[in-house]
Amino acid sequence: MTPAAHDDRAPDPSGRPRQDLLDAPALERLAHLRERRWVRYPRAEAALATLETLFVDAPGSHRPRNLLITGPTNNGKSMIIERFRRAHPTGPSADDEHEVIPVLIVQMPTSPAIRRFYGAILAALNAPVSPFGTIERAERLALTILPKVGTRMIVIDELHNMLAGSWRQQREFLNLIRFLGNTLRIPIVALGTKEAQIALRSDDQIENRFEPLILPRWRDDHDFARLLASFEASQPVRNPGALAGDSALRRRVLARTGGLIGEIDALIAAAARATLMAGKEAIDSAALEAADYKGPEERRALFDAALRQGER
């Protein structure tokens, strides 16, 4: 378990010392359940360490290393990148004339059209985007601004969206990634589902430039027990630890959440709310059942039932 998991002096996201929060009435503690918390776990720490190495070492290299972070939806990819971005925040330049954007996060458009992707880059840079401008102008503008604002890493989220385009569009987009890396000499980090790996495999040169980092679904092992203990300790209940130490409860959490960390977070928060509402201080099996939470399979079953009802 991480040291912070049992540190009652550690502040919650609002900056309030944890022990002060735990001493508060249950009703007051309920308000803190809505706050997002960063929970450390080995996979995330390894990913952050790899990102930091790329950020420090790769810029300026003749052939900078790239990274592809893949995993199921809602399994922590975007949260890891957001944590990394906060470690390298946007701020004013030394002369206070423009912003410095060390890490630029770009949302992959719903199709791999070059014009749309350059538009997404310029929008992320807060640069003017003309719907009537040429691709060449957008490219020149992006290649001029990115070095000026000190961008050392470009992150492309939802890379698998490129598969929505034609084969020709996909090839053009992969060529664009290669071009940006060669021209700017900075690392490119891509996030996506396993389909993102399929997208890169269509070009051997591009695939070889991307180091894969996979975030699989969680299973019932020592790391998962540690993760649950950390999640419990981050909740405003006074007696955490019941879930992590009970194999039956761990398996129940995995079954309801599909082993996805975003779902696990949501279930534990909902169970903590049910715990406090019941006047208890430890998350137990009753709290898991009473939690106002529907997992992926439960939601799918509800949709299927609604569709069947609509067909009658």
Secondary structure, 3 states (H helix, E strand, C coil): CCHHHHCCCCECCCCCEHHHHHHCCHHHHHHHHHCCCCCCCHHHHHHHHHHHHHHHHCCCCCCCCEEEEECCCCCCHHHHHHHHHHHCCCEECCCCCCEECCEEEEECCCCCCHHHHHHHHHHHCCCCCCCCCCHHHHHHHHHHHHHHCCCCEEEEECHHHHHHCCHHHHHHHHHHHHHHHHHHCCCEEEEECHHHHHHHHCCHHHHHHEEEEECCCCCCCHHHHHHHHHHHHHCCCCCCCCCCCCHHHHHHHHHHHCCCHHHHHHHHHHHHHHHHHCCCCCCCHHHHHHCCCCCHHHHHHHHHHHHHHHHC
